[in-house]
Amino acid sequence: MRERDRQGADRRGISAHARATAEALFVTFLWSASWVLIKLGLPSIPPLTFAGLRYVMAFLCLAPALWIHRQEVRELSARSWTLVALLGVILYALTQGGQFLTLARLGATTFSLLLSFTVVVVALASLAQRRERPRALQWAGIGLAVIGAIAYFAPARGVGGSALGFTLAGITVAANAAAALLGRHVNRAKVARPIVVTAISMGIGAALLLAAGVCVEGLPRLSAPSWGLIAWLAVVNTAVAFTLWNKTLRTLSAVESSVINNTMLVQVAVLAWLFLGDTHGTIEIIGLVLVALGTLLVQLRAGSTPAP
């Protein structure tokens, strides 16, 4: 009887793990599709306003959590408010605003490759903070990622995009890395539950983005399809995707989540080829795969435990 119960539990465990894996892959597909949808929407929607409207709508979806946990919100200290507000400025106003501005000037696959180097920057910064040397596996990952990038950008036909686009990409990578480090600090400090931190930081960052968009770009006249695109990105690809991803983290280990997340680089390339007409030669495809493998190796640590 006990053996039967144990087998049933094992079957349920395997089923739960398989379901979490499928859900995580679905989330990465939604996030990858966001790049294509943003590129399709940019000709008719100014980038900063586009980003601001997306995250304001996403914040409205998450706002009920602030009412549900209003006591926790009231008890936040001044220092906690400062950290969460700073996270909102860096993660949403700077990083997400930078992504939309960069996608207006660079191809989706090219920018996706550049942004993947956030992992390398974060890993090296974390090691520097702890005054540790990168392990052999991490050095190998960094080397693979660099080789992959060289292979991708090497073809004689050149890479499309302006100098301003590559500059914005560099700024966005730096902001994304800073947001990752600050977000890790905020979550480890446990200033509030994750949904509260996310809702407050997103609200602050989204308000700044929208205000900047209106000031710089003016009030655009948007068509019904444009509003529908913004709403889809806000509700499905942001609010729903974020909630579902956090749900998968209860089952998947940190390594498993990293492997799944790293598939985005290839997914973006495939989707950009299908819907944006981006074409890539064999060497460029190999470069993309090497960057994906390299950034994954940088994240791997011997004896790593599942993320909380």
ZAFILUM-538065 format. One record per atom (N, C-alpha, C): z negated, y negated, x negated; residue in three letters. Coordinates in steps of 0.001 Angstrom, whole numbers, plus 500000, padded with zeros to 6 digits. Example, Ala and Ser with C-alpha at 12.3 -4.5 7.8 and 13.67 -1.06 7.14 Angstrom:
# residues 2
492200505690486810ALA/492200504500487700ALA/492200503300486800ALA/492920502250487150SER/492860501060486330SER/492130499970487100SER/
# end
This chain:
# residues 308
500000501203499174MET/500000500000500000MET/500000498741499136MET/499134498768498129ARG/499085497622497213ARG/500396497463496451ARG/500982498625496058GLU/502238498585495328GLU/503332497970496202GLU/503327498333497502ARG/504319497784498421ARG/504135496276498573ARG/502868495839498670ASP/502593494410498784ASP/503047493667497544ASP/502812494309496345ARG/503199493675495096ARG/504714493547495015ARG/505425494607495457GLN/506880494552495439GLN/507405493484496389GLN/506738493379497558GLY/507141492345498506GLY/506937490967497941GLY/505794490787497242ALA/505512489487496622ALA/506538489179495555ALA/506933490234494777ASP/507929490032493738ASP/509262489618494349ASP/509619490290495466ARG/510881489952496107ARG/510855488521496622ARG/509707488140497206ARG/509589486771497696ARG/509644485780496544ARG/509020486164495396GLY/509036485285494240GLY/510447485079493712GLY/511204486181493595ILE/512583486093493131ILE/513402485261494106ILE/513200485475495404SER/513925484723496414SER/513609483237496336SER/512318482910496142ALA/511920481507496042ALA/512532480857494808ALA/512580481608493709HIS/513147481077492468HIS/514646480860492618HIS/515329481825493230ALA/516771481686493428ALA/517078480498494341ALA/516255480332495367ARG/516463479207496279ARG/516239477875495564ARG/515195477809494743ALA/514919476574494000ALA/516047476264493025ALA/516596477292492386THR/517720477095491465THR/518938476551492199THR/519228477147493361ALA/520372476677494153ALA/520163475240494621ALA/518938474918495036GLU/518637473553495489GLU/518773472553494343GLU/518302472935493158ALA/518399472038491999ALA/519860471809491616ALA/520666472861491661LEU/522095472712491365LEU/522768471811492402LEU/522356471942493657PHE/522903471084494703PHE/522551469616494461PHE/521323469368494011VAL/520905467997493704VAL/521740467426492563VAL/521956468215491507THR/522764467715490393THR/524206467459490840THR/524681468251491799PHE/526023467995492345PHE/526046466653493078PHE/525014466382493868LEU/524940465102494575LEU/524893463946493578LEU/524075464097492538TRP/523966463026491534TRP/525274462846490779TRP/525957463953490490SER/527246463853489801SER/528283463186490701SER/528257463540491985ALA/529194462942492930ALA/528952461443493075ALA/527713461002492826SER/527399459574492927SER/528278458758491995SER/528538459283490796TRP/529363458561489826TRP/530753458314490391TRP/531317459335491034VAL/532657459201491612VAL/532631458229492790VAL/531617458351493644LEU/531518457479494814LEU/531340456016494401LEU/530560455802493353ILE/530372454423492865ILE/531693453869492352ILE/532420454672491569LYS/533718454224491057LYS/534677453892492203LYS/534650454685493265LEU/535531454446494399LEU/535124453191495177LEU/533827452887495168GLY/533355451735495927GLY/533411450423495185GLY/533433450466493857LEU/533378449237493061LEU/534532448250493296LEU/535752448696493560PRO/536815447710493800PRO/536542446789494981PRO/535736447239495945SER/535485446416497136SER/534039445940497247SER/533148446446496393ILE/531742446046496458ILE/531311445552495073ILE/530825444316494939PRO/530361443829493634PRO/529245444717493089PRO/529248445006491776PRO/528348446019491214PRO/526854445774491423PRO/526356444570491143LEU/524927444321491285LEU/524492444395492750LEU/525295443832493623THR/524990443899495056THR/525057445340495554THR/526029446075495051PHE/526191447497495373PHE/524907448248495020PHE/524450448074493789ALA/523239448757493340ALA/522028448298494148ALA/521916446983494379GLY/520780446455495119GLY/520708447008496527GLY/521834447024497248LEU/521854447540498611LEU/521529449030498654LEU/522064449777497681ARG/521783451215497642ARG/520287451469497528ARG/519635450806496593TYR/518226451118496350TYR/517289450442497340TYR/517717449340497966VAL/516918448772499055VAL/516897449745500233VAL/518068450309500560MET/518129451283501649MET/517320452541501321MET/517421452991500064ALA/516655454171499655ALA/515157453888499737ALA/514758452675499348PHE/513349452291499447PHE/512879452332500898PHE/513707451858501825LEU/513331451871503237LEU/513102453303503734LEU/513846454258503151CYS/513638455664503516CYS/512297456181503005CYS/511871455681501846LEU/510624456138501235LEU/509415455305501650LEU/509666454123502235ALA/508584453198502582ALA/507494453801503470ALA/507829454685504452PRO/506755455273505269PRO/505664455951504447PRO/506015456442503244ALA/505005457077502392ALA/503930456086501978ALA/504322454815501818LEU/503340453801501446LEU/502352453555502586LEU/502809453678503823TRP/501902453537504963TRP/500993454758505079TRP/501566455930504874ILE/500774457168504950ILE/499674457157503892ILE/500008456671502695HIS/499046456650501582HIS/498560455224501325HIS/498401454436502386ARG/498047453019502237ARG/496707452811501551ARG/495755453749501752GLN/494461453610501090GLN/494621453704499576GLN/495477454607499137GLU/495743454765497710GLU/496427453520497148GLU/497316452927497936VAL/497999451705497509VAL/496994450574497346VAL/496049450456498306ARG/495038449398498234ARG/494145449543497002ARG/493935450782496573GLU/493001451035495473GLU/493645450922494098GLU/494935450622494046LEU/495588450463492745LEU/494992449270492001LEU/494696449476490721SER/494150448393489906SER/495252447428489496SER/494864446275488980ALA/495842445288488510ALA/496697445878487396ALA/496073446664486505ARG/496823447290485403ARG/497844448289485958ARG/497437449062486972SER/498355450037487561SER/499532449342488232SER/499258448242488945TRP/500333447478489564TRP/501303446950488506TRP/500757446513487373THR/501600445988486294THR/502513447078485747THR/501949448270485508LEU/502736449378484970LEU/503833449808485947LEU/503475449933487215VAL/504444450380488213VAL/505535449325488410VAL/505139448046488416ALA/506131446973488558ALA/507075446947487363ALA/506521447133486166LEU/507348447158484957LEU/508317448334485006LEU/507849449467485515LEU/508722450627485664LEU/509873450305486620LEU/509571449591487694GLY/510606449206488635GLY/511643448306488009GLY/511195447368487185VAL/512114446443486525VAL/513041447195485569VAL/512453448092484758ILE/513245448782483737ILE/514119449879484342ILE/513523450704485222LEU/514245451866485747LEU/515323451483486752LEU/515042450519487599TYR/516003450182488646TYR/516787448907488342TYR/516082447807488090ALA/516796446546487867ALA/517697446620486634ALA/517151447143485520LEU/517930447180484280LEU/518818448431484176LEU/518215449608484356THR/518980450843484169THR/520035451037485254THR/519615450981486514GLN/520578451211487583GLN/521586450053487690GLN/521106448842487510GLY/522047447718487485GLY/523039447863486351GLY/522544448295485187GLY/523430448522484044GLY/524441449617484308GLY/524036450659485025GLN/524970451747485331GLN/526121451254486192GLN/525811450481487217PHE/526870449993488094PHE/527792449030487347PHE/527213448151486533LEU/528040447215485771LEU/528920447952484760LEU/528360448992484132THR/529127449745483138THR/530247450547483793THR/529958451165484942LEU/530980451955485623LEU/532151451094486096LEU/531915449788486214ALA/533010448891486575ALA/533954448681485398ALA/533521449104484186ARG/534310448822482978ARG/534626450051482141ARG/533962451180482425LEU/534218452418481689LEU/534500453554482661LEU/535178454589482161GLY/535412455778482969GLY/534109456518483229GLY/534054457242484347ALA/532835457950484722ALA/532437458999483680ALA/533401459766483189THR/533089460818482214THR/532620460225480897THR/533306459180480433THR/532931458533479173THR/531503457995479238THR/531184457307480333PHE/529843456739480465PHE/528800457833480639PHE/529146458888481367SER/528214460009481541SER/527859460618480187SER/528864460766479328LEU/528614461301477987LEU/527683460387477196LEU/527956459090477226LEU/527119458144476490LEU/525689458143477022LEU/525534458194478348LEU/524202458149478943LEU/523403459403478633LEU/524107460521478393SER/523399461757478072SER/522622461642476767SER/522981460679475910PHE/522263460493474654PHE/520885459873474873PHE/520565459530476107THR/519208459096476430THR/518201460149475990THR/518561461423476203VAL/517673462531475840VAL/517328462486474355VAL/518331462228473533VAL/518115462167472081VAL/517206460993471726VAL/517477459829472319VAL/516664458638472041VAL/515212458872472452VAL/515005459453473635VAL/513646459711474122VAL/512924460695473220VAL/513621461768472817ALA/512994462775471965ALA/512566462178470624ALA/513443461404470010LEU/513114460796468712LEU/511994459765468859LEU/512013458985469941ALA/510963457991470162ALA/509620458668470393ALA/509627459767471149SER/508386460499471405SER/507813461079470124SER/508681461636469287LEU/508223462189468017LEU/507685461091467110LEU/508329459922467122ALA/507862458805466297ALA/506493458328466747ALA/506263458306468065GLN/504970457894468588GLN/503864458837468140GLN/504215460136468093ARG/503215461132467669ARG/503258461370466167ARG/504149460620465485ARG/504313460747464035ARG/504622462185463632ARG/505530462807464412GLU/505966464161464123GLU/507421464142463672GLU/507789465157462941ARG/509183465308462539ARG/509907466186463539ARG/511180465864463838PRO/511943466743464731PRO/512002468158464173PRO/511922469129465058ARG/512009470516464634ARG/513458470864464321ARG/513639472013463662ALA/514987472432463267ALA/515906472537464481ALA/515358473067465599LEU/516157473216466812LEU/516595471854467341LEU/515696470865467260GLN/516040469529467737GLN/517076468864466838GLN/516933469041465520TRP/517947468512464611TRP/519307469148464889TRP/519295470458465158ALA/520544471147465478ALA/521154470573466750ALA/520303470285467745GLY/520785469707468993GLY/521385468328468782GLY/520697467511467992ILE/521213466171467697ILE/522557466263466985ILE/522641467183466014GLY/523897467371465284GLY/525030467808466201GLY/524741468760467099LEU/525760469217468044LEU/526227468087468954LEU/525267467294469434ALA/525607466189470332ALA/526493465161469627ALA/526156464858468378VAL/526959463891467617VAL/528357464432467363VAL/528440465699466967ILE/529746466321466727ILE/530578466312468015ILE/529917466629469128GLY/530609466618470412GLY/531131465241470769GLY/530318464214470524ALA/530748462844470819ALA/531932462451469947ALA/531880462832468666ILE/532996462525467757ILE/534272463215468243ILE/534120464482468672ALA/535288465219469163ALA/535853464567470420ALA/534969464084471281TYR/535424463477472535TYR/536163462169472279TYR/535616461344471380PHE/536211460028471142PHE/537312460030470076PHE/537537461178469433ALA/538473461225468311ALA/539948461172468664ALA/540373461719469833PRO/541820461790470084PRO/542534460468469866PRO/543751460575469350ALA/544509459378468955ALA/544865458484470133ALA/544889459057471340ARG/545275458239472482ARG/544239457184472807ARG/543040457296472212GLY/542006456288472425GLY/541247456528473712GLY/540146455811473836VAL/539297455938475009VAL/539368454645475794VAL/539628454775477089GLY/539746453588477919GLY/538407452895478097GLY/538449451583478198GLY/537219450831478410GLY/537170449616477511GLY/536484448583477984SER/536392447351477219SER/535208447367476267SER/535230446439475314ALA/534096446301474394ALA/532834445952475173ALA/532981445126476207LEU/531831444778477044LEU/531285446014477740LEU/532180446903478160GLY/531744448131478811GLY/530892448993477896GLY/531320449147476649PHE/530550449952475697PHE/529228449257475342PHE/529239447928475282THR/527990447198475029THR/527005447402476164THR/527498447291477405LEU/526642447521478568LEU/526129448962478590LEU/526972449900478162ALA/526546451298478113ALA/525386451469477133ALA/525484450817475972GLY/524405450899474993GLY/523107450318475524GLY/523208449184476207ILE/522016448565476790ILE/521416449473477860ILE/522273450099478661THR/521805450986479729THR/521115452213479163THR/521662452778478085VAL/521020453930477442VAL/519628453545476933VAL/519515452381476295ALA/518219451919475799ALA/517235451713476946ALA/517693451094478041ALA/516830450862479197ALA/516423452182479841ALA/517358453123479924ASN/517069454428480511ASN/516026455182479691ASN/516142455095478373ALA/515167455749477494ALA/513796455103477644ALA/513761453779477701ALA/512492453074477882ALA/511855453443479216ALA/512683453567480260ALA/512179453942481579ALA/511601455355481566ALA/512268456266480836ALA/511782457641480749ALA/510418457690480051ALA/510277456944478964LEU/509007456916478229LEU/507904456277479062LEU/508221455160479729LEU/507220454490480556LEU/506865455346481770LEU/507873455970482378GLY/507616456836483526GLY/506721458002483163GLY/506931458577481984ARG/506073459667481517ARG/504635459175481360ARG/504461457973480798HIS/503123457411480616HIS/502438457170481958HIS/503191456595482913VAL/502623456296484232VAL/502207457576484940VAL/503042458617484872ASN/502730459868485556ASN/501567460604484896ASN/501502460540483569ARG/500379461189482891ARG/499069460454483141ARG/499156459141483300ALA/497957458348483600ALA/497489458574485030ALA/498369459140485875LYS/498052459442487273LYS/497512458214488001LYS/498243457097487865VAL/497817455873488541VAL/497921456034490054VAL/498808456910490518ALA/498971457206491937ALA/499857458432492058ALA/499919458997493246ARG/500789460160493439ARG/502257459744493234ARG/503126460691492816PRO/504504460352492461PRO/505275459598493544PRO/505101459981494819ILE/505865459322495884ILE/505474457854496010ILE/504208457539495760VAL/503746456152495829VAL/504332455346494669VAL/504272455921493473VAL/504824455252492292VAL/506324455009492484VAL/507026456021492975THR/508469455900493167THR/508813454827494197THR/508128454853495335ALA/508432453888496401ALA/508165452453495956ALA/507018452222495312ILE/506690450855494885ILE/507652450383493806ILE/507862451210492786SER/508754450795491686SER/510177450586492184SER/510637451468493075MET/511991451319493613MET/512109450054494451MET/511083449753495241GLY/511113448547496061GLY/511201447288495217GLY/510405447230494158ILE/510417446058493276ILE/511756445925492561ILE/512224447032491969GLY/513497447001491250GLY/514670446695492159GLY/514672447283493361ALA/515772447062494297ALA/515824445604494753ALA/514649445010494997ALA/514605443598495419ALA/515186442695494332ALA/514828442977493079LEU/515368442187491962LEU/516875442367491838LEU/517339443607491983LEU/518775443882491895LEU/519549443138492972LEU/519061443210494203LEU/519770442570495304LEU/519747441054495155LEU/518612440520494736ALA/518524439070494532ALA/519489438620493441ALA/519550439375492347ALA/520473439040491258ALA/521914439133491735ALA/522213440166492532GLY/523563440331493035GLY/524002439175493916GLY/523123438755494812VAL/523454437646495714VAL/523616436345494935VAL/522736436139493941CYS/522817434899493150CYS/524081434845492290CYS/524432435969491671VAL/525554435999490733VAL/526886436234491443VAL/526870437122492428GLU/528122437554493048GLU/528349436979494448GLU/527320436353495004GLY/527445435817496349GLY/527272436892497408GLY/527397436497498660LEU/527277437436499775LEU/528649438020500107LEU/528855439293499795PRO/530177439877500056PRO/530355440247501529PRO/531579440257501984ARG/531887440761503309ARG/532310442220503168ARG/531470443095503649LEU/531712444517503455LEU/532276445149504717LEU/533203446069504509SER/533802446802505623SER/532873447921506076SER/533174448498507222ALA/532378449614507730ALA/532372450803506751ALA/533538451169506160PRO/533510452266505172PRO/532621451953503965PRO/532593450684503533SER/531746450318502398SER/530271450479502747SER/529901450040503949TRP/528515450218504394TRP/528166451708504504TRP/529129452493504991GLY/528889453934505087GLY/528685454567503726GLY/529474454127502732LEU/529340454644501374LEU/527963454290500798LEU/527548453051500989ILE/526237452616500484ILE/525123453419501152ILE/525233453592502472ALA/524204454326503210ALA/524127455780502741ALA/525286456400502507TRP/525297457798502036TRP/524617457900500672TRP/524970457017499758LEU/524363457042498432LEU/522852456818498509LEU/522429455931499412ALA/521014455605499520ALA/520211456744500133ALA/520694457262501256VAL/519923458256502006VAL/520054459658501402VAL/521299460103501204VAL/521529461483500769VAL/521379461634499257VAL/522129460817498492ASN/522159461000497036ASN/520955460407496322ASN/520124459645497039THR/518933459078496399THR/517653459602497049THR/517390459224498292ALA/516124459591498935ALA/515998461105499138ALA/517016461720499739VAL/516966463164499985VAL/517019463941498671VAL/517937463539497777ALA/518093464259496509ALA/516813464199495677ALA/516188463015495612PHE/514945462876494854PHE/513856463785495420PHE/513712463806496750THR/512686464637497392THR/512941466112497122THR/514201466531497234LEU/514540467937497016LEU/514337468335495561LEU/514680467442494621TRP/514491467748493199TRP/513008467952492884TRP/512152467084493398ASN/510721467230493163ASN/510198468535493757ASN/510770468945494872LYS/510377470224495479LYS/510726471386494552LYS/511897471339493899THR/512293472429492999THR/511398472501491769THR/510812471370491371LEU/509963471362490188LEU/508676472167490388LEU/508345472465491643ARG/507171473295491914ARG/507418474751491522ARG/508701475133491444THR/509053476529491151THR/509694476696489777THR/510585475786489406LEU/511321475910488152LEU/510500475387486984LEU/510707475980485820SER/510052475500484606SER/510780474267484084SER/510155473595483141ALA/510770472404482549ALA/512096472755481874ALA/512140473910481191VAL/513365474329480509VAL/514474474612481522VAL/514121475320482593GLU/515118475633483621GLU/515668474354484254GLU/514797473396484524SER/515244472126485099SER/516160471383484132SER/515832471444482830SER/516658470777481826SER/518048471397481763SER/518107472743481813VAL/519396473433481776VAL/520250473005482966VAL/519653472997484137ILE/520386472632485355ILE/520815471171485299ILE/519916470296484863ASN/520233468874484791ASN/521381468601483814ASN/521446469397482743ASN/522489469194481738ASN/523876469598482221ASN/523945470314483340THR/525264470666483878THR/525964469440484458THR/525237468342484639MET/525836467145485233MET/526984466592484407MET/526878466684483100LEU/527926466130482238LEU/529264466791482538LEU/529252468115482680VAL/530484468847482999VAL/530890468596484447VAL/529909468546485353GLN/530221468301486764GLN/530900466945486958GLN/530388465920486292VAL/530992464590486400VAL/532427464624485906VAL/532658465309484787ALA/534017465396484232ALA/534969466071485211ALA/534522467162485825VAL/535376467885486782VAL/535647467030488018VAL/534613466402488549LEU/534782465574489746LEU/535661464353489453LEU/535493463759488265ALA/536333462619487891ALA/537792463040487744ALA/538016464248487271TRP/539386464771487160TRP/539993465000488548TRP/539179465535489476LEU/539674465851490807LEU/539926464603491655LEU/539019463630491580PHE/539067462520492527PHE/539446461173491912PHE/539321461047490596LEU/539638459769489962LEU/540864459847489065LEU/541378461053488878GLY/542565461211488054GLY/542289461181486563GLY/540999461292486149ASP/540681461337484726ASP/541197462645484132ASP/541891462557483024THR/542391463762482362THR/541774463884480974THR/541569465113480544HIS/540934465360479248HIS/541631466525478562HIS/541849466362477269GLY/542445467428476479GLY/541418468474476101GLY/541893469518475447THR/541019470623475061THR/539901470158474131THR/540240469320473151ILE/539227468842472203ILE/538165468017472918ILE/538576467206473869GLU/537610466386474611GLU/536683467265475453GLU/537237468292476070ILE/536412469208476873ILE/535401469922475984ILE/535860470361474815ILE/534932470997473864ILE/533837470011473464ILE/534224468746473262GLY/533245467717472921GLY/532202467557473999GLY/532610467545475261LEU/531675467425476377LEU/530688468589476400LEU/531210469803476203VAL/530354470986476210VAL/529360470938475055VAL/529813470515473878LEU/528913470421472722LEU/527808469392472950LEU/528155468261473564VAL/527134467254473862VAL/526123467817474853VAL/526598468514475883ALA/525694469100476871ALA/524750470107476224ALA/525291470977475357LEU/524457471963474663LEU/523488471282473694LEU/523981470269472990GLY/523145469578472019GLY/521973468877472667GLY/522239468146473752THR/521133467452474422THR/520151468439475034THR/520642469616475423LEU/519728470645475933LEU/518812471146474827LEU/519366471413473645LEU/518557471896472533LEU/517480470887472142LEU/517809469605472241VAL/516820468574471905VAL/515615468668472826VAL/515837469107474067GLN/514749469168475047GLN/513918470438474947GLN/514468471463474302LEU/513773472744474243LEU/512638472697473233LEU/511520473256473639ARG/510372473357472715ARG/509779474746472834ARG/509457475290471707ALA/508865476622471720ALA/507574476587472488ALA/507420477547473424GLY/506169477629474160GLY/505982476533475164GLY/507060475915475601SER/506916474841476567SER/506421475391477891SER/505653474591478610THR/505106474998479892THR/505843474291481003THR/505785474848482206PRO/506467474194483328PRO/505963472781483546PRO/506878471934483967ALA/506500470560484249ALA/505608470531485478ALA/504650469600485544PRO/503767469536486701PRO/504505469059487940PRO/
# end
